[in-house]
């Protein structure tokens, strides 16, 4: 008889560990590197079919940050290529991937455009540093994925009820910039420039 899997140690939430940041990450071939300078607004484990297809995995682990807190290491020879793909909303999302190894490191969704980055946690050098705050779109999770004791939502959630106070305050600061971006772009769908 197999023994039960070991339980993960109880670790403090990433937002309570200022010394954790900056965190570094990049693509598999290491030509593109980036640094996360602050705690994410939230970390979601998404089980939607779109994320499953995009990642080739059972879910995507995404850290949501203001773009200003994600610094791409300057290297003219190693700029990510940007491509736009469809999304569930119909507005699309822009992916930033390495031209050589093809790994997607982050994306921009239409709701905040280029002002937020959705960083793929698996591309961090220490991906275990960012445990998910919530599991979303669990209606389409793989049946063998168990979420006992995890915060889980059938679809998306009400940010006002789920995000930490500090994250909501940071989002409020970002709102005027998002509104300005929307006015300037006319509310268009995402294009390959993230705007």
Backbone as numpy.savetxt, mean C-alpha at the origin, in Angstrom:
# Nx Ny Nz CAx CAy CAz Cx Cy Cz
0.01 -36.86 14.42 -0.84 -35.68 14.42 0.06 -34.44 14.42
-0.26 -33.49 13.54 0.53 -32.27 13.43 0.24 -31.34 14.61
1.26 -30.67 15.04 1.08 -29.71 16.13 0.54 -28.41 15.55
-0.17 -27.62 16.37 -0.71 -26.35 15.87 0.44 -25.41 15.53
0.22 -24.53 14.56 1.28 -23.59 14.19 1.61 -22.67 15.35
2.85 -22.24 15.44 3.22 -21.32 16.52 2.49 -20.00 16.35
2.12 -19.40 17.46 1.46 -18.11 17.44 2.51 -17.01 17.30
2.22 -16.00 16.46 3.20 -14.91 16.34 3.31 -14.16 17.65
4.52 -13.71 17.96 4.67 -12.96 19.20 3.87 -11.66 19.13
3.39 -11.23 20.26 2.66 -9.98 20.31 3.67 -8.85 20.16
3.53 -8.09 19.09 4.47 -7.00 18.85 3.72 -5.68 18.89
4.41 -4.63 19.31 3.76 -3.32 19.33 3.39 -2.87 17.91
2.37 -2.05 17.82 1.95 -1.50 16.52 3.06 -0.62 15.97
3.27 -0.68 14.67 4.34 0.08 14.02 4.27 1.58 14.31
3.07 2.10 14.52 2.93 3.54 14.76 3.47 3.95 16.13
3.66 2.98 17.02 4.19 3.30 18.36 5.70 3.12 18.43
6.32 2.84 17.29 7.76 2.59 17.25 8.46 3.59 16.34
8.64 4.84 16.79 9.26 5.83 15.91 10.66 5.44 15.43
11.36 4.65 16.23 12.71 4.24 15.83 12.70 3.24 14.68
11.53 2.71 14.34 11.40 1.76 13.23 11.66 2.44 11.89
11.37 3.74 11.84 11.49 4.48 10.58 12.75 5.32 10.58
13.41 5.40 9.43 12.97 5.01 8.10 13.11 3.51 7.85
12.24 3.02 6.95 12.30 1.65 6.44 12.72 1.72 4.97
13.53 0.78 4.55 13.98 0.77 3.16 13.41 -0.43 2.42
13.35 -0.29 1.11 12.87 -1.37 0.28 13.27 -1.16 -1.16
12.82 -2.07 -2.00 13.13 -1.95 -3.42 12.74 -3.19 -4.18
13.14 -3.20 -5.43 12.81 -4.32 -6.31 13.77 -5.49 -6.07
13.51 -6.60 -6.72 14.31 -7.81 -6.53 15.75 -7.62 -7.01
15.93 -6.95 -8.15 17.29 -6.78 -8.67 18.03 -5.64 -7.97
17.34 -4.91 -7.10 17.90 -3.86 -6.26 18.36 -2.62 -7.04
17.91 -2.48 -8.27 18.26 -1.29 -9.05 17.43 -0.09 -8.60
16.22 -0.36 -8.12 15.37 0.72 -7.62 15.20 0.54 -6.13
15.51 1.59 -5.40 15.43 1.57 -3.94 14.55 2.73 -3.49
13.87 2.55 -2.37 13.05 3.61 -1.80 13.15 3.55 -0.28
12.71 4.64 0.35 12.71 4.74 1.81 11.36 5.26 2.26
10.79 4.61 3.27 9.57 5.09 3.93 10.03 5.88 5.15
9.65 7.15 5.21 10.14 8.05 6.25 9.25 8.14 7.48
8.00 7.69 7.38 7.05 7.83 8.49 6.16 6.59 8.55
5.47 6.46 9.67 4.52 5.35 9.81 3.43 5.48 8.74
3.00 4.38 8.14 1.90 4.45 7.18 0.62 4.98 7.82
-0.25 5.53 6.98 -1.58 5.92 7.44 -2.33 4.67 7.88
-2.16 3.60 7.12 -2.77 2.30 7.43 -2.07 1.24 6.60
-2.18 0.01 7.06 -1.69 -1.14 6.31 -2.86 -2.10 6.14
-3.21 -2.37 4.89 -4.33 -3.25 4.58 -3.85 -4.52 3.91
-4.44 -5.61 4.30 -4.24 -6.88 3.61 -5.48 -7.07 2.75
-5.33 -6.91 1.44 -6.48 -6.93 0.53 -6.63 -8.30 -0.12
-7.82 -8.85 0.01 -8.14 -10.17 -0.53 -9.00 -10.10 -1.78
-9.13 -8.91 -2.40 -9.98 -8.81 -3.59 -9.37 -9.58 -4.75
-10.19 -9.97 -5.69 -9.72 -10.73 -6.85 -8.74 -9.93 -7.70
-8.93 -8.61 -7.76 -8.01 -7.77 -8.54 -6.60 -7.85 -7.96
-6.49 -7.71 -6.65 -5.16 -7.80 -6.02 -4.57 -9.20 -6.17
-5.41 -10.20 -6.08 -4.92 -11.57 -6.26 -4.33 -11.72 -7.66
-5.02 -11.19 -8.64 -4.54 -11.31 -10.03 -3.28 -10.47 -10.24
-3.26 -9.24 -9.73 -2.11 -8.35 -9.93 -0.83 -8.91 -9.31
-0.97 -9.53 -8.14 0.21 -10.00 -7.42 0.54 -11.46 -7.69
-0.42 -12.19 -8.23 -0.21 -13.62 -8.41 -0.19 -14.36 -7.08
-0.77 -13.75 -6.07 -0.79 -14.32 -4.72 -2.22 -14.31 -4.19
-2.40 -14.79 -2.99 -3.74 -14.88 -2.40 -4.23 -13.56 -1.84
-3.34 -12.60 -1.66 -3.71 -11.28 -1.17 -2.54 -10.33 -1.41
-2.81 -9.05 -1.24 -1.77 -8.03 -1.33 -1.69 -7.32 0.01
-0.49 -7.07 0.48 -0.28 -6.33 1.72 0.22 -4.95 1.33
-0.61 -3.92 1.59 -0.36 -2.57 1.11 -0.29 -1.56 2.25
0.77 -0.75 2.23 0.93 0.34 3.20 0.55 1.64 2.50
-0.38 2.39 3.08 -0.84 3.64 2.50 -0.08 4.79 3.16
0.58 5.60 2.33 1.35 6.74 2.85 1.17 7.95 1.95
1.40 9.13 2.52 1.49 10.31 1.70 2.75 10.15 0.84
2.68 10.57 -0.41 3.82 10.40 -1.33 5.07 11.07 -0.79
4.91 12.17 -0.05 6.09 12.87 0.49 6.87 12.03 1.49
6.25 10.99 2.03 6.93 10.12 3.00 7.53 8.87 2.36
7.47 8.80 1.02 8.11 7.69 0.31 9.12 8.31 -0.65
10.38 8.12 -0.34 11.45 8.71 -1.16 12.09 7.66 -2.04
12.09 7.95 -3.31 12.76 7.08 -4.29 14.22 7.50 -4.32
15.13 6.54 -4.18 16.56 6.85 -4.22 16.91 7.39 -5.60
17.51 8.58 -5.64 17.78 9.19 -6.95 18.83 8.40 -7.73
18.42 7.95 -8.89 19.32 7.24 -9.79 18.71 7.32 -11.18
19.21 8.23 -12.01 18.63 8.40 -13.34 18.59 7.11 -14.15
19.53 6.21 -13.88 19.58 4.95 -14.62 18.53 3.96 -14.14
17.93 4.23 -12.99 16.99 3.27 -12.41 15.70 3.93 -11.97
15.01 4.55 -12.89 13.71 5.14 -12.61 12.63 4.08 -12.81
11.62 4.04 -11.95 10.54 3.08 -12.19 9.77 3.46 -13.45
9.26 2.45 -14.12 8.38 2.73 -15.25 6.96 2.77 -14.70
6.16 3.66 -15.24 4.79 3.84 -14.77 3.83 3.31 -15.83
2.89 2.52 -15.39 1.87 2.02 -16.31 0.53 2.03 -15.60
-0.51 2.29 -16.36 -1.85 2.35 -15.80 -2.61 1.09 -16.16
-3.28 0.54 -15.15 -4.09 -0.65 -15.35 -5.50 -0.37 -14.83
-6.48 -1.16 -15.24 -7.84 -0.97 -14.73 -7.92 -1.27 -13.23
-8.95 -0.74 -12.61 -9.22 -1.04 -11.20 -10.71 -1.29 -11.04
-11.08 -1.82 -9.90 -12.49 -2.12 -9.63 -13.36 -0.88 -9.80
-12.86 0.28 -9.37 -13.65 1.52 -9.43 -13.85 2.01 -10.86
-13.00 1.55 -11.78 -13.06 2.04 -13.15 -12.15 3.22 -13.39
-11.59 3.80 -12.33 -10.73 4.97 -12.46 -9.28 4.60 -12.74
-8.91 3.36 -12.56 -7.56 2.90 -12.84 -6.59 3.17 -11.70
-5.43 2.58 -11.83 -4.34 2.83 -10.89 -3.04 2.82 -11.67
-2.08 3.59 -11.21 -0.78 3.67 -11.85 0.22 2.86 -11.03
0.91 1.94 -11.69 1.90 1.08 -11.04 3.30 1.60 -11.33
4.16 1.55 -10.31 5.57 1.90 -10.47 6.36 0.61 -10.35
6.98 0.20 -11.46 7.70 -1.07 -11.47 9.10 -0.90 -12.03
9.95 -1.85 -11.69 11.31 -1.87 -12.21 11.28 -2.36 -13.65
11.96 -1.66 -14.53 12.03 -2.05 -15.93 12.75 -3.38 -16.10
13.74 -3.65 -15.25 14.54 -4.87 -15.42 13.88 -6.11 -14.82
13.49 -6.06 -13.55 12.95 -7.27 -12.91 11.42 -7.31 -12.91
10.77 -6.18 -13.20 9.32 -6.15 -13.31 8.55 -6.03 -12.01
9.23 -5.95 -10.88 8.55 -5.89 -9.58 7.86 -4.54 -9.40
6.58 -4.59 -8.97 5.84 -3.37 -8.63 6.15 -3.03 -7.18
6.61 -1.79 -6.95 6.94 -1.37 -5.59 5.84 -0.54 -4.96
5.13 0.23 -5.76 4.01 1.02 -5.25 3.06 1.33 -6.38
1.90 1.84 -5.98 0.92 2.29 -6.97 0.27 3.56 -6.45
-0.43 4.22 -7.36 -1.23 5.39 -7.03 -2.64 5.11 -7.51
-3.60 5.28 -6.63 -5.00 5.10 -7.02 -5.62 6.46 -7.30
-6.69 6.46 -8.07 -7.32 7.70 -8.51 -7.86 8.55 -7.37
-8.27 7.95 -6.24 -8.92 8.75 -5.20 -7.99 9.81 -4.61
-6.69 9.58 -4.56 -5.74 10.59 -4.09 -4.67 10.90 -5.12
-4.76 10.25 -6.26 -3.81 10.50 -7.34 -2.37 10.32 -6.91
-1.50 11.22 -7.35 -0.07 11.10 -7.06 0.29 11.53 -5.64
-0.69 11.91 -4.84 -0.39 12.43 -3.49 -0.26 11.35 -2.44
-0.70 10.14 -2.75 -0.47 9.01 -1.85 0.21 7.90 -2.63
0.90 7.08 -1.90 1.52 5.89 -2.49 1.01 4.68 -1.73
0.67 3.66 -2.47 0.26 2.39 -1.88 1.47 1.46 -2.08
2.27 1.36 -1.03 3.53 0.60 -1.11 3.26 -0.87 -0.88
3.80 -1.71 -1.73 3.71 -3.16 -1.56 4.66 -3.56 -0.44
4.10 -3.95 0.69 4.88 -4.25 1.89 5.92 -5.34 1.63
5.62 -6.28 0.76 6.56 -7.35 0.45 7.84 -6.87 -0.20
7.88 -5.62 -0.69 9.10 -5.09 -1.29 10.00 -4.41 -0.27
9.56 -4.34 0.99 10.41 -3.78 2.05 11.53 -4.75 2.38
12.65 -4.22 2.83 13.74 -5.08 3.29 13.33 -5.86 4.54
12.45 -5.25 5.34 11.92 -5.90 6.55 10.40 -5.87 6.49
9.78 -6.70 5.66 8.32 -6.65 5.51 7.57 -7.02 6.77
8.20 -7.75 7.67 7.52 -8.14 8.91 7.33 -6.96 9.85
7.91 -5.80 9.54 7.77 -4.62 10.39 6.37 -4.03 10.34
5.62 -4.31 9.27 4.30 -3.70 9.09 3.20 -4.76 9.05
2.70 -5.08 10.20 1.58 -6.02 10.30 0.31 -5.30 9.85
-0.61 -5.99 9.17 -1.82 -5.31 8.69 -2.72 -4.81 9.82
-3.30 -3.63 9.57 -4.29 -3.08 10.49 -5.65 -3.71 10.24
-5.88 -4.11 8.98 -7.19 -4.67 8.62 -7.04 -5.57 7.40
-7.92 -6.55 7.33 -8.07 -7.40 6.16 -9.32 -6.91 5.45
-9.21 -6.61 4.16 -10.33 -6.06 3.42 -10.72 -6.97 2.26
-11.96 -6.81 1.81 -12.53 -7.61 0.74 -12.39 -9.11 1.03
-12.71 -9.44 2.27 -12.61 -10.84 2.69 -13.67 -11.72 2.05
-14.67 -11.11 1.41 -15.68 -11.89 0.71 -15.05 -12.76 -0.37
-13.87 -12.36 -0.87 -13.21 -13.14 -1.92 -11.87 -13.73 -1.47
-11.67 -13.80 -0.16 -10.43 -14.41 0.33 -10.42 -15.90 0.01
-9.24 -16.45 -0.08 -9.12 -17.89 -0.31 -9.68 -18.62 0.92
-10.39 -19.71 0.72 -11.06 -20.38 1.83 -10.11 -20.92 2.90
-8.87 -21.16 2.56 -7.92 -21.69 3.54 -7.25 -20.60 4.36
-7.50 -19.32 4.02 -6.95 -18.21 4.81 -7.84 -18.01 6.02
-7.29 -18.19 7.21 -8.05 -18.01 8.44 -7.70 -16.67 9.08
-8.72 -15.96 9.51 -8.53 -14.63 10.07 -9.01 -14.55 11.51
-8.85 -15.57 12.24 -9.29 -15.62 13.62 -8.64 -14.50 14.43
-9.47 -13.65 15.00 -8.97 -12.56 15.84 -8.45 -11.36 15.08
-8.47 -11.39 13.77 -7.98 -10.27 12.97 -9.14 -9.32 12.66
-8.85 -8.04 12.51 -9.85 -7.07 12.10 -10.12 -7.29 10.62
-11.34 -7.67 10.27 -11.65 -8.05 8.89 -12.95 -7.41 8.43
-13.00 -7.08 7.14 -14.16 -6.43 6.54 -14.50 -7.13 5.22
-15.79 -7.33 4.99 -16.26 -7.99 3.77 -15.84 -7.20 2.54
-15.95 -5.87 2.61 -15.52 -4.99 1.52 -14.45 -4.05 2.06
-14.60 -2.76 1.75 -13.71 -1.77 2.35 -14.37 -1.30 3.63
-13.77 -0.38 4.33 -14.29 0.07 5.62 -14.41 1.59 5.63
-15.05 2.09 6.65 -15.16 3.53 6.87 -13.87 3.99 7.55
-13.06 4.73 6.82 -11.76 5.19 7.31 -11.90 5.92 8.64
-12.95 6.72 8.77 -13.17 7.49 10.00 -13.31 6.59 11.23
-13.78 5.37 11.02 -14.00 4.46 12.14 -12.83 3.51 12.39
-11.93 3.39 11.42 -10.88 2.37 11.52 -9.49 2.97 11.69
-9.18 4.05 11.01 -7.83 4.59 11.08 -7.54 5.23 12.43
-6.29 5.27 12.79 -5.83 5.92 14.02 -6.07 7.44 13.91
-6.21 8.07 15.04 -6.43 9.53 15.07 -5.33 10.27 14.31
-4.09 9.89 14.55 -2.96 10.54 13.87 -3.09 10.41 12.35
-3.52 9.26 11.86 -3.69 9.05 10.42 -4.81 9.92 9.87
-5.89 10.04 10.61 -7.00 10.90 10.18 -6.57 12.36 10.12
-5.76 12.78 11.08 -5.25 14.15 11.08 -4.35 14.39 9.87
-3.50 13.43 9.56 -2.63 13.55 8.38 -3.45 13.57 7.10
-4.53 12.80 7.06 -5.41 12.78 5.89 -6.08 14.15 5.71
-6.49 14.77 6.81 -7.10 16.11 6.74 -6.13 17.12 6.14
-4.86 17.03 6.52 -3.84 17.93 5.98 -3.69 17.72 4.47
-3.85 16.50 4.03 -3.68 16.15 2.62 -4.88 16.57 1.76
-6.06 16.68 2.36 -7.29 16.92 1.58 -7.23 18.15 0.67
-6.73 19.32 1.12 -6.67 20.46 0.20 -5.81 20.19 -1.03
-4.71 19.47 -0.85 -3.86 19.12 -1.99 -4.59 18.18 -2.95
-5.32 17.23 -2.39 -6.09 16.30 -3.22 -7.15 17.06 -4.01
-7.85 17.98 -3.35 -8.88 18.78 -4.04 -8.25 19.62 -5.15
-7.10 20.22 -4.89 -6.41 21.01 -5.90 -6.03 20.11 -7.10
-5.50 18.93 -6.80 -5.13 17.98 -7.87 -6.36 17.61 -8.70
-7.48 17.35 -8.03 -8.71 16.98 -8.75 -9.19 18.12 -9.64
-9.13 19.36 -9.13 -9.55 20.51 -9.94 -8.65 20.65 -11.16
-7.34 20.53 -10.94 -6.38 20.71 -12.03 -6.48 19.63 -13.08
-6.85 18.43 -12.69 -6.94 17.32 -13.66 -8.36 17.13 -14.16
-9.30 17.88 -13.61 -10.68 17.74 -14.04 -11.32 16.42 -13.63
-10.74 15.80 -12.59 -11.30 14.54 -12.12 -11.11 13.40 -13.10
-10.10 13.53 -13.97 -9.85 12.49 -14.97 -9.36 11.21 -14.33
-9.46 10.15 -15.11 -8.90 8.87 -14.67 -7.38 9.00 -14.57
-6.78 8.06 -13.88 -5.33 8.05 -13.76 -4.70 7.83 -15.13
-3.58 8.50 -15.37 -2.82 8.21 -16.58 -1.44 7.72 -16.15
-0.58 7.48 -17.08 0.72 6.89 -16.77 1.62 7.82 -15.96
1.23 9.06 -15.79 2.03 9.97 -14.96 1.50 10.03 -13.54
0.48 9.27 -13.24 -0.06 9.25 -11.89 -0.99 10.41 -11.61
-1.42 11.12 -12.62 -2.27 12.26 -12.38 -3.41 12.37 -13.32
